[in-house]
Amino acid sequence: MNFAVSSRLLILILLFNLTPAQAEQPTEDHIRKIQTAAIKHKKSPVAHWGFDPNDYTQWSTHSLRLIPVYTFGTKNGVPGYNLKSYKGKNSPYRDKKKLEAIYGFLPENTLNPKAKYLDQTNLYDIQEAALKAGKKNIILFVFDGMDWQTTRAAALYYNAADKYNSGRGTGFHFQDYSADGTSQFGYMVTAPHNDGSNVDVNGQRVLNAGGKMRGGYNAKKGGSNPWTAGSDKKYLIGSPGNKYGEHAYPDSANTATSMTAGIKSYNNAINVDPNGAPVATIAHEAQEKGYSVGVVTSVPITHATPAATYAHNVSRNDYQDLARDLLGQTSISHPEQAMPGLDVVLGGGFGTMEKPTGGKSHGKNFVPGWKYISEETINKADVKQGGKYTVALRTPQVKGKDGLKQATDAAIKNKTRLLGVYGVEKYAAHLPYQTANGDYQPAPGLKNSSEVYSESDIAENPTLADMTESALAVLSQNKQGFWLLVEAGDVDWANHDNNLDNSIGAVKSGDDAFKVITDWVEKNSNWDETIVILTADHGHYLNIDQPEALIPQKKEAK
């Protein structure tokens, strides 16, 4: 027996109180057992979240870790939409003027003559360059919250082996796919302009521009790449609310805005600058050129990342107004003249209810009822009510995939837009977690509770892959081309819950959706006219202490 196998068996014996003979048997739902034991004991030899290895759930939110970037349809000799234009010797973090242009100031201890990483705003630059160069199809795929460590944890399980400890990695389709030799790999800084900005939602104003803590990245403390730790374990989780770091860690609103609008802003900003002024996104630019535009997500369609495709708001929490912007209706940000709206909007948000909260998280125009998108907004959008969208909603006793397919076919036939709203109502209206082994039975998370799905919860919701397929079908009807964002948002939600079981499954379901895209390109397009950027908006703080423990035992041959 080699050392890796014996270490793994010892961990199983300690975690689950098994005999050596029991530990050698195939373990059913292996990751669920590890997660359940870790929550029960509040400590695990396998992994931990945060900087304290003696506390499995020490940190449950974001970090400043550098984030991997994978591109497809990019060529080494093409400037602008080539990763080499922004990394290595071309890194903006080596250039004082470029850094000042990105942040609006020179961040403390951020200039680095040895930097190999790009900045998150450079992903907007790549998309803009591709648009100007006439690329027909531009796709941004965001695994929300998936840093390098999250990806590796999932790869250990699905590879059933420890195949890498640095670099691009292997095992998932997005890691192994070459796109006819046009794929590239790099990593980026996701720091915000600042954290701690207060806003007036009704007046759409930032009350204290600059906030309480500025952004930046200290590579000595944080690490020079995603897989190498820096000198200060506490640095990565700095915020105005603690004294751990000198730079603020990011949220999903600012990071999505960086990728779609090309600016650094404050945490919670949806396509507004640090002073609250609205800025155009790459989707707006593509739409003006005649492209169709759309968004797909596994979480509510008005959460930060999907909202940042198109909406404007000083607060990411003004969900109903964000929905109005996405669907081309007047809103708190566009009260007189609505924007045109997206052509495809598919994701969660179904049914979760909320009462008015005095305008603190949303404006005075909040409509009691559905939290993430009002039923009034859906009705106005519905082509049956004079709107522009064929609407698909989660419906009792109707399979989600079938209902969405029917709506997709109708949208194509009748030349309408497509809106789909799904989700599990009692769990913040996201799609069900498929979990590591794919059985949709999540392990307990941070609050020592598990999501429990009914048969209808699973049957009546499409998967992220299903929705991606529908979006491509509708958007590709436009011969001019399209821009699309796809978000595997449940990776982030699982990591917030310190839940390895859900996180690993969410990475897999996201990878399945990415394969839908590459299959579509191979069948309907090519890597000369299509570009795909796959990345995460930010990281969390998972640390893998015993990689071999995440590797499931191979079942004996029958």
N, C-alpha and C positions, 0 to 999 in steps of 0.2 A: 504494500500500500504506500503510495507516495505521500509527501508531506501535505500537499494541497488537499487531498482527499481526507487524510486523517484529521487535519485542522477543521475541516468542514464537519466531520462526524462529531468531533468534540464539542463544537458550537451547538449542534443539534441536541446533543445529550444534555448540555447545560441549559439551553433555552427551554426545551420541551420535557425535560425530566424523562428522557428515553433511555432504554438499555442500549448497549452497543449493537446488539442484533436488530433492535427496532430502528436504530438510526441508519443502518445499512439498507433498509428497505426503501423502495421508492416513496417519496413524500408527496402526498396529494395536497394540492394548493400550497405549495412550498412557501411562497412569499406571504400569503395570508397568515400562515403560522408565525413567521418571523415578526410581522407587523403586530399581530395580536399579542405576542409575548413581550414585545418592546413596550407597548402601551401599558400592559399589565404591570410590568416591573419598573417602568419609567427609566429604563436603562437597557442598552443592548450592546453586546460585543461586536455586532455586525455593522452598525452605523449610528450616527447621531446628527441632529440638526442644530447648528450653531457652533460656538467655539468651546463648549464644555462637553468633553467626551463622557462625563458621568451623568449627563442629562439628555435623554433621547429627544426631548421636545423643548430644548432650551431656547430655540429661535424659530418663529413660525412665519416670518415675512421675508422681504427681499434682501438681496445683498448687492455689492458693487463688483462682483466677479466679472471678469472678462467673458464674453459670450461668443461661441463659435458661429461662423457664417459660412454657408455653403451656397455657391452660385452655379447655375446651369444655363448654358447658352451664352457664356462669356468666353471670349478668346483672348489669349495672351497678347496678341498684337493689336487689339482694338482698345484705344484709350477711352476713358469715360465710364463705360460699363464693363470694365475689367478690374477685378479686385487689386491687381498689381498697381493700379493707379492711386491706391489709397493706403497700402500697407508696406511694410519693410522700409526701404529708404524714402518712400513717398508718404509715410505716415504723417498726418497733420500734427501728431504729438511730438514730432521732432522740430517743428517750425513755430516760433513764437507768434508770428503774424497770423498763421492759420488757426492757431489755438484761440487767439483773441477774436478772430472772425466767427468762430464756432460758438464761443461762450459769451462774447461781449465784454470779456475781461480776461486777464491771464490768471488761470486758477493756480493756487498755491501748490508747489511741489508736483506739478503735472507735466511740465516740459521735460522731455526725456530723449536725449540724442540716440538712445539705443532702442527706442520703441519700434515694435514690429506690427502693432495693432492699428486698426483704423478706428474711426469714430462712427457711432450709430447714424449720425446725419449723413454719412457717406452712402448709406443704402438708398436714401432719397436721391443723391447725386447719380448713382448708378441707374436708377429708374428713369430719372430725367434725361440722362444721356441716351438711354435706350429709346425713349420716346422721340427725342430729337433725331436719332439715327434712323427712325422709321421702323423699329421693331413692331411687329404686328400685335403680339400678345405679351403682356407683362404681368407676372404673377408674383405676389409677395406671400410667402407661407410662414406663419409665425406660430411656433410652439411656445405659447405663453409660459414663462417661468422655467424653461428647460435649459439649464446650464450644462456644462460638460459633464459634471458629476451625475446629474439626473440621467443623461443619456447613457453614461457608462453603466449605471445601476441596471437600467433596462437591458442593455446589451449583454451584460453578464448573465442575466436570466434567459434571454431568448437565444443567445449563442450557446448556452450551456457550457461555456468555457471562458477563461480570462484571455482574450485575444489582443488587448491593447492597454497601454497605460499612459499614452500621450497621443497628441495629434488628432487627425480626422476620425479615426476609429473605423470599425467595421461591424457588419451584422444587420443593420437596418438598410432599407432600400435607399434612404437619403444619404447614407454614408458610402454605399457601394456603387451607386449609379453614376456613370461617367458622362452621360448626355453626349455621346459620340466624341468624347475627348474634350468637351467644352466646360467641364465642371472645375471649379476652383474652391479653395478652402482658406479661411482666415479667421480672425477673431477681433472683437471690437469693445470699446468702452461704451457703457450705457448710462453714464452719469447725467443727472438733470442739470439745468441751469441753477436751480435752487429748490429748497424745500421750505415749507412753513409760510407760504403765501395765503393770506386770508382774502376771501372774495365776497361780493354781493351778487347773488345769483339773479335777483330781479333786475338789478341795474347793470348786470354783466360788467362788473368792474373789479379790478384787483385793488385791494385796499392798502397793501403794503408791498409794492413791487420790490423784488429782491429777497423777500422772505426772511427766514431766520438762519439759514445755513446754505452756503454755496456748494456747487458741484465741482468735480475735478477727479483726477485719478493719480494716486501715488503708487507707481509700479513696485517700488521697494517694499511697501507695506502690503499691497494687495496681490502682488504676483505679476510676473512679466508675461504669463500666458495662462490659459484657463486651467491647466492641469498642475501647475507649480504654485504652491502656496507662498505667500509673501512673509515678511518678518513679523507682521502684527495681525494676529488672528481676530482681534476685535475691530480693526480698521474697517472691514468690509460692511459693517452694519451701523455706520455712523448716521445720526439724525439729530434734529434739535432736541428730541426727547431723551437723549442719552449723551454720554461723554466718550463714546467708544472711538469715533473717527473724526478726521478733519474734513471729510467730504460727505455730502448727503447721498444716501442710497436712493435708487430711482423707484418710481411707480409705473404702472402700465399706461397711464394716460400720457405722461411726458415722453416715455420711450416710444410709444406708438406715434406720437406727434413728430418725434425726431425722424422716424422712418418714412412717414407719409408726407410731412410738410418741410422737412429738412432744417428744422430749428431746434435749439435747446430751449425748453421752457420750464416752468415750475411743475412740481408734482401736483397732479389733479387737473392740469390744463388739457383741454381738447382743442387742438389746432388754434390756439391763441398764443401770442408771444408773452414774455414775462410781465408786460404791462397790460395784458388783456386784449390786445388788438388781434382780430381774426387774420389768419393767413391761409392762402390757397394750398390745397394738397395736390399730390400727383394725380389723384382721381379727378379732381376738378380740371387739371390741365389736359388730361387725356380726353375727358368728356368734351372739352372745347374743341379738340381736334377731330371729334366725330367718333371716338371710341365708345363702346359700351363699358359700364363700370359696375362692379358688384362686390359683395362681401358674404362670406360663409363663416360660421363659428359654432362651436359646440356649447358655448355659454350664451347668456342673453345677448341679443343683437345690439343692445345699447350699452354693453360693458365697454370699458375704456378702449380696448384694441379695435373692435369693429366700429365703434363710434368714431374713432379717429380717422377712419377712411375718408370721412366726408363732412361730419358735423362740426359746428363751432359752439364752444361753451366755456365759460370760466370755471365750471365745475363738472367733473366726470360723473357726479351723482345726480345730475338733473336728467334722469333717464328719459322721461316722457318727451322733453324738448329735443333730446338727441334723436329720438325716434322720428320726430317731426322733420328734422333736418334730413335724415337718411331717406325719408320717403317723399321729400319735396313739398312739405307743408309749412305754413308760417309757424314761427317759433319765437322764443324769447330772444334769440340771436338774429333772427330774420323776420321781424314782426310785420313788415309791409310787403316785401317781395321775397317769396320762398325761393330757395335754390331748386334746380331741376330735379334733384333726387337721383338715387342709385337705380340701376336697372334690375338688379337682383339683390335681395336681402333675405338670407336664410340662416336660421339659428334658433337659440333658445329664447326664453322670455314668456312662455305660456303660463298664464293663470296666477302667478304669484301676486298676492294682494298686498296693498299698503294704504294706510290712511294718511292724510296730510300731516306734515310735521312742522308747520309754521314757517316754511320757506327756508329752513336751515340747509337741507340737502337738495331741495328742489324748489322751484319758484311758486309764486302764488297762483299760477295757472295750472297747478297740478289737478288732475281729474281723479277723484277717488275710484279705486278699482285696481286694475292690473298695474303693477309697479313699474315694469320695464318698458312697456308700450301700452298706451291706453287702448281700450276697445274702440273708443271714438276715432282714434288715429287709424286703426285697422279698417274700420268701416269706411272712412273717407278714402282710403287707398284702394279699396276693393272695386274692381271693374264693374261688378254687379251694382254698385252704388254710384257709378259715374266716375270712379277713380281709374288709375292706370295699371293696377296690379291684379293679376290672377293670384288669389290668396289660398294658401294651404295652411290649415291649422291642425294641431293634434285633435283627433276625432275618435270618440269611443268606438271600439270594435273595427277600426280601420287601421290596417298595417301602415306604419309611418312611411315606409319605402313606397308602398303602393299609392297612398294618397298624394305623396310628393311627385311621383312619376306622372300621375294623372294631371296634376296641376302644371307640371313642366310641359307635358304634351299640349295642353290647352294654351299655355302661354306662347309656345312656338307657333301653333296653328293660328291663333288669333292675333299674333304679333303684339302681345302685351308684355309688361314687366312681370316679375315673379317675386312674391313675398311669402315666406314660410316661417311660422312661429311654432316651436315645439318645446319640449322639456318636461321635467318632472316637477310639478307645481310645488310640492312640499319641500323640495331641496333647491330653492332659489332658481328653479326653471332651467337648469342645465341638462344636457343629455345624460343618460345613465353612464356611470363609469363601467367600462367593460372588465376592469381589474386585470391583474397580471395573467391569470390563466384563462381569461375570457368568459368566466361564468356569471358575471354581473352580481357577485356577492361580495361587496367590499368589506374589508377588515375594519375594525375600529380605528379612529383617528385621534386627533389631539384632545377632544373632549370625551374620549372613551365611549364613543357611540359610533354606530355604523349606519350608513344609508341602506335602507331595505326597499327593494323594488318589487312591485307586483308584476305579474305576467303582462298586464296591459301597459305598464310603464315601459317595458322593453319593446313590446310589439308595436305600440302606437307611435314610437319615435324612430325616425330614420337615423342612420349613423352619419358621422362627419363625411365619410366616403360617399354615401348616398347623396348628400347635399352638394358635395363638390362636383359630382357627376351631373347633377341637375343644373348647377350654375354654369358649367362649361357648355352644356347643351344649349342653354338660352343665350348666353353671351356670344357664343361663336356664330350666331345667326347674323351678326353684324360683320360684313366683309371688310370693314375698315380695321377691325381688331377690337381688343378689349383689355381692360385692366381689372385684376381680381385680387382680393386679399382672402386667404383662408387661414383661420385661426384654430389651432388645437388648444382651446382655452382651459380645458379641464386639467392639463398638466399643472398649471399654476394653482388651480383650486385644490388639487391633491397635495401639492407641496405646502400650501398654506396650512393644510390639515396634518402636516408631518406624516403623510400616509404613503408608504412605499408601494403598497398593493395597488392603490388607485393611480399613483404616479406612473408606475411601470406600464400598466394597462393603457393609460392615456397616451403615452409615447407610441405604443403599438398602434392604437387606433388612428393617431395622427399620421404615422408612417403609411398606413393603408390608404389614407386620403391622398397623401403625396403620390403614391403609386398610381392612383386614378389620373392624376395630372400627367405623369410621364407617359402612361399608356395612351392618353388622349393626344399628347404631342406626337408620339410615334405614329399614330393612326391618322391624325387630321392636320398636322403641321410639321415642323422640323425645328432643329436647334439653331438655324440661321435666322428665323423670324420670331422665335419665342425665347423669352428669358425668364428664369425663375430664381428668386432669392429665397432661401430657406434659412431661418434663424430663430432665435428667441428674443423677446423684448428685454429681458433681464434675467438674473439668476436668483436662486434661493441660497440656502446654506447647508445642503446635505454633505456630510462627510462619510465616506465609505471606509470603515475600519478593517473589515474582513471581507474582501471581494469574493473569496472562494465560497463564502456562506450563501451568497446570492445565486450560486450555480445549482440548478436542480439536479438531482441524481438521475442518471439515465436509467430508464426502465429496462429490465432484463428482456432480452429477445425472446419472443414466444416461439 
